Amino acid sequence: MNYHYPIDPDWSTEQVMDIVQFFNTVEEAYEGEVEKEKVLEYYKKFKNIVPAKDEEKTMFKEFEKHSGYIPYKVVKKAQEAEQSENVTMK
């Protein structure tokens, strides 16, 4: 499916790609499963681009509004998962 990604026009191409990859991992968790490490890796890149918690919340809410997927829940589940566990939101 195609989703609306909250993108800042001031970001570089690399930053946009990192943000899209993060949201793609959220989609993967809801549509199947994704490696815990992949979620945490892309979330770390996301946080390097969007360090402010309020901006993160705004972006997460916008993504949820358009996709129905909740990024916060995926990240939290990945953070709490065992070392080699995959994340799925089914």
PyMOL commands that place a pseudoatom at each C-alpha (Angstrom):
pseudoatom trace, name=CA, resn=MET, resi=1, chain=A, elem=C, hetatm=0, pos=[0.000, 0.000, 0.000]
pseudoatom trace, name=CA, resn=ASN, resi=2, chain=A, elem=C, hetatm=0, pos=[1.051, 3.598, -0.429]
pseudoatom trace, name=CA, resn=TYR, resi=3, chain=A, elem=C, hetatm=0, pos=[1.007, 5.748, 2.667]
pseudoatom trace, name=CA, resn=HIS, resi=4, chain=A, elem=C, hetatm=0, pos=[1.516, 9.422, 3.302]
pseudoatom trace, name=CA, resn=TYR, resi=5, chain=A, elem=C, hetatm=0, pos=[4.860, 9.995, 4.985]
pseudoatom trace, name=CA, resn=PRO, resi=6, chain=A, elem=C, hetatm=0, pos=[5.397, 13.138, 7.044]
pseudoatom trace, name=CA, resn=ILE, resi=7, chain=A, elem=C, hetatm=0, pos=[8.398, 14.704, 5.301]
pseudoatom trace, name=CA, resn=ASP, resi=8, chain=A, elem=C, hetatm=0, pos=[10.110, 18.037, 5.928]
pseudoatom trace, name=CA, resn=PRO, resi=9, chain=A, elem=C, hetatm=0, pos=[11.094, 19.747, 2.638]
pseudoatom trace, name=CA, resn=ASP, resi=10, chain=A, elem=C, hetatm=0, pos=[14.306, 20.989, 4.286]
pseudoatom trace, name=CA, resn=TRP, resi=11, chain=A, elem=C, hetatm=0, pos=[15.647, 17.453, 4.790]
pseudoatom trace, name=CA, resn=SER, resi=12, chain=A, elem=C, hetatm=0, pos=[18.329, 16.032, 2.533]
pseudoatom trace, name=CA, resn=THR, resi=13, chain=A, elem=C, hetatm=0, pos=[17.571, 13.112, 0.227]
pseudoatom trace, name=CA, resn=GLU, resi=14, chain=A, elem=C, hetatm=0, pos=[19.395, 10.789, 2.625]
pseudoatom trace, name=CA, resn=GLN, resi=15, chain=A, elem=C, hetatm=0, pos=[17.336, 12.023, 5.567]
pseudoatom trace, name=CA, resn=VAL, resi=16, chain=A, elem=C, hetatm=0, pos=[14.089, 11.528, 3.640]
pseudoatom trace, name=CA, resn=MET, resi=17, chain=A, elem=C, hetatm=0, pos=[15.183, 7.990, 2.758]
pseudoatom trace, name=CA, resn=ASP, resi=18, chain=A, elem=C, hetatm=0, pos=[15.948, 7.243, 6.434]
pseudoatom trace, name=CA, resn=ILE, resi=19, chain=A, elem=C, hetatm=0, pos=[12.542, 8.545, 7.530]
pseudoatom trace, name=CA, resn=VAL, resi=20, chain=A, elem=C, hetatm=0, pos=[10.763, 6.505, 4.839]
pseudoatom trace, name=CA, resn=GLN, resi=21, chain=A, elem=C, hetatm=0, pos=[12.734, 3.387, 5.816]
pseudoatom trace, name=CA, resn=PHE, resi=22, chain=A, elem=C, hetatm=0, pos=[11.636, 3.838, 9.433]
pseudoatom trace, name=CA, resn=PHE, resi=23, chain=A, elem=C, hetatm=0, pos=[7.981, 4.135, 8.476]
pseudoatom trace, name=CA, resn=ASN, resi=24, chain=A, elem=C, hetatm=0, pos=[8.374, 1.146, 6.135]
pseudoatom trace, name=CA, resn=THR, resi=25, chain=A, elem=C, hetatm=0, pos=[9.528, -0.967, 9.090]
pseudoatom trace, name=CA, resn=VAL, resi=26, chain=A, elem=C, hetatm=0, pos=[6.403, 0.114, 10.983]
pseudoatom trace, name=CA, resn=GLU, resi=27, chain=A, elem=C, hetatm=0, pos=[4.330, -1.055, 8.005]
pseudoatom trace, name=CA, resn=GLU, resi=28, chain=A, elem=C, hetatm=0, pos=[6.237, -4.365, 7.928]
pseudoatom trace, name=CA, resn=ALA, resi=29, chain=A, elem=C, hetatm=0, pos=[5.452, -4.971, 11.605]
pseudoatom trace, name=CA, resn=TYR, resi=30, chain=A, elem=C, hetatm=0, pos=[1.737, -4.507, 10.977]
pseudoatom trace, name=CA, resn=GLU, resi=31, chain=A, elem=C, hetatm=0, pos=[1.605, -6.375, 7.680]
pseudoatom trace, name=CA, resn=GLY, resi=32, chain=A, elem=C, hetatm=0, pos=[3.847, -9.280, 8.668]
pseudoatom trace, name=CA, resn=GLU, resi=33, chain=A, elem=C, hetatm=0, pos=[6.908, -9.177, 10.855]
pseudoatom trace, name=CA, resn=VAL, resi=34, chain=A, elem=C, hetatm=0, pos=[10.210, -7.342, 11.021]
pseudoatom trace, name=CA, resn=GLU, resi=35, chain=A, elem=C, hetatm=0, pos=[13.485, -7.932, 12.820]
pseudoatom trace, name=CA, resn=LYS, resi=36, chain=A, elem=C, hetatm=0, pos=[13.760, -6.145, 16.161]
pseudoatom trace, name=CA, resn=GLU, resi=37, chain=A, elem=C, hetatm=0, pos=[17.221, -4.851, 15.221]
pseudoatom trace, name=CA, resn=LYS, resi=38, chain=A, elem=C, hetatm=0, pos=[15.901, -3.330, 12.011]
pseudoatom trace, name=CA, resn=VAL, resi=39, chain=A, elem=C, hetatm=0, pos=[13.187, -1.399, 13.881]
pseudoatom trace, name=CA, resn=LEU, resi=40, chain=A, elem=C, hetatm=0, pos=[15.685, -0.091, 16.430]
pseudoatom trace, name=CA, resn=GLU, resi=41, chain=A, elem=C, hetatm=0, pos=[18.287, 0.783, 13.776]
pseudoatom trace, name=CA, resn=TYR, resi=42, chain=A, elem=C, hetatm=0, pos=[15.842, 2.813, 11.700]
pseudoatom trace, name=CA, resn=TYR, resi=43, chain=A, elem=C, hetatm=0, pos=[14.310, 4.415, 14.797]
pseudoatom trace, name=CA, resn=LYS, resi=44, chain=A, elem=C, hetatm=0, pos=[17.808, 5.559, 15.826]
pseudoatom trace, name=CA, resn=LYS, resi=45, chain=A, elem=C, hetatm=0, pos=[18.277, 7.143, 12.389]
pseudoatom trace, name=CA, resn=PHE, resi=46, chain=A, elem=C, hetatm=0, pos=[14.818, 8.717, 12.709]
pseudoatom trace, name=CA, resn=LYS, resi=47, chain=A, elem=C, hetatm=0, pos=[15.760, 10.196, 16.098]
pseudoatom trace, name=CA, resn=ASN, resi=48, chain=A, elem=C, hetatm=0, pos=[18.979, 11.646, 14.650]
pseudoatom trace, name=CA, resn=ILE, resi=49, chain=A, elem=C, hetatm=0, pos=[16.841, 13.558, 12.159]
pseudoatom trace, name=CA, resn=VAL, resi=50, chain=A, elem=C, hetatm=0, pos=[13.909, 14.289, 14.505]
pseudoatom trace, name=CA, resn=PRO, resi=51, chain=A, elem=C, hetatm=0, pos=[15.376, 14.587, 18.017]
pseudoatom trace, name=CA, resn=ALA, resi=52, chain=A, elem=C, hetatm=0, pos=[12.518, 16.637, 19.520]
pseudoatom trace, name=CA, resn=LYS, resi=53, chain=A, elem=C, hetatm=0, pos=[9.886, 14.485, 21.244]
pseudoatom trace, name=CA, resn=ASP, resi=54, chain=A, elem=C, hetatm=0, pos=[7.024, 16.842, 20.334]
pseudoatom trace, name=CA, resn=GLU, resi=55, chain=A, elem=C, hetatm=0, pos=[7.961, 16.766, 16.646]
pseudoatom trace, name=CA, resn=GLU, resi=56, chain=A, elem=C, hetatm=0, pos=[8.229, 12.962, 16.820]
pseudoatom trace, name=CA, resn=LYS, resi=57, chain=A, elem=C, hetatm=0, pos=[4.738, 12.737, 18.346]
pseudoatom trace, name=CA, resn=THR, resi=58, chain=A, elem=C, hetatm=0, pos=[3.337, 15.011, 15.633]
pseudoatom trace, name=CA, resn=MET, resi=59, chain=A, elem=C, hetatm=0, pos=[4.892, 12.910, 12.877]
pseudoatom trace, name=CA, resn=PHE, resi=60, chain=A, elem=C, hetatm=0, pos=[3.722, 9.659, 14.476]
pseudoatom trace, name=CA, resn=LYS, resi=61, chain=A, elem=C, hetatm=0, pos=[0.154, 10.975, 14.748]
pseudoatom trace, name=CA, resn=GLU, resi=62, chain=A, elem=C, hetatm=0, pos=[0.173, 12.137, 11.130]
pseudoatom trace, name=CA, resn=PHE, resi=63, chain=A, elem=C, hetatm=0, pos=[1.438, 8.755, 9.945]
pseudoatom trace, name=CA, resn=GLU, resi=64, chain=A, elem=C, hetatm=0, pos=[-1.150, 6.959, 12.100]
pseudoatom trace, name=CA, resn=LYS, resi=65, chain=A, elem=C, hetatm=0, pos=[-3.933, 9.158, 10.708]
pseudoatom trace, name=CA, resn=HIS, resi=66, chain=A, elem=C, hetatm=0, pos=[-3.084, 8.141, 7.147]
pseudoatom trace, name=CA, resn=SER, resi=67, chain=A, elem=C, hetatm=0, pos=[-2.117, 4.500, 7.701]
pseudoatom trace, name=CA, resn=GLY, resi=68, chain=A, elem=C, hetatm=0, pos=[-3.837, 3.332, 10.872]
pseudoatom trace, name=CA, resn=TYR, resi=69, chain=A, elem=C, hetatm=0, pos=[-0.447, 2.086, 12.101]
pseudoatom trace, name=CA, resn=ILE, resi=70, chain=A, elem=C, hetatm=0, pos=[1.011, 3.320, 15.390]
pseudoatom trace, name=CA, resn=PRO, resi=71, chain=A, elem=C, hetatm=0, pos=[4.809, 3.769, 15.208]
pseudoatom trace, name=CA, resn=TYR, resi=72, chain=A, elem=C, hetatm=0, pos=[5.144, 4.245, 18.979]
pseudoatom trace, name=CA, resn=LYS, resi=73, chain=A, elem=C, hetatm=0, pos=[3.734, 0.767, 19.650]
pseudoatom trace, name=CA, resn=VAL, resi=74, chain=A, elem=C, hetatm=0, pos=[6.126, -0.848, 17.164]
pseudoatom trace, name=CA, resn=VAL, resi=75, chain=A, elem=C, hetatm=0, pos=[9.173, 0.875, 18.679]
pseudoatom trace, name=CA, resn=LYS, resi=76, chain=A, elem=C, hetatm=0, pos=[8.073, 0.016, 22.224]
pseudoatom trace, name=CA, resn=LYS, resi=77, chain=A, elem=C, hetatm=0, pos=[7.513, -3.637, 21.292]
pseudoatom trace, name=CA, resn=ALA, resi=78, chain=A, elem=C, hetatm=0, pos=[10.955, -3.775, 19.641]
pseudoatom trace, name=CA, resn=GLN, resi=79, chain=A, elem=C, hetatm=0, pos=[12.609, -2.237, 22.705]
pseudoatom trace, name=CA, resn=GLU, resi=80, chain=A, elem=C, hetatm=0, pos=[10.955, -4.834, 24.955]
pseudoatom trace, name=CA, resn=ALA, resi=81, chain=A, elem=C, hetatm=0, pos=[11.549, -7.824, 22.643]
pseudoatom trace, name=CA, resn=GLU, resi=82, chain=A, elem=C, hetatm=0, pos=[14.087, -10.536, 23.339]
pseudoatom trace, name=CA, resn=GLN, resi=83, chain=A, elem=C, hetatm=0, pos=[17.412, -10.303, 21.508]
pseudoatom trace, name=CA, resn=SER, resi=84, chain=A, elem=C, hetatm=0, pos=[16.583, -12.326, 18.378]
pseudoatom trace, name=CA, resn=GLU, resi=85, chain=A, elem=C, hetatm=0, pos=[12.815, -11.864, 18.436]
pseudoatom trace, name=CA, resn=ASN, resi=86, chain=A, elem=C, hetatm=0, pos=[10.900, -10.451, 15.464]
pseudoatom trace, name=CA, resn=VAL, resi=87, chain=A, elem=C, hetatm=0, pos=[8.282, -7.737, 15.915]
pseudoatom trace, name=CA, resn=THR, resi=88, chain=A, elem=C, hetatm=0, pos=[4.764, -8.267, 14.664]
pseudoatom trace, name=CA, resn=MET, resi=89, chain=A, elem=C, hetatm=0, pos=[1.640, -6.283, 15.420]
pseudoatom trace, name=CA, resn=LYS, resi=90, chain=A, elem=C, hetatm=0, pos=[-0.828, -8.925, 14.193]
for i in range(1, 90): cmd.bond("trace and resi %d" % i, "trace and resi %d" % (i + 1))
show_as sticks, trace
zoom trace
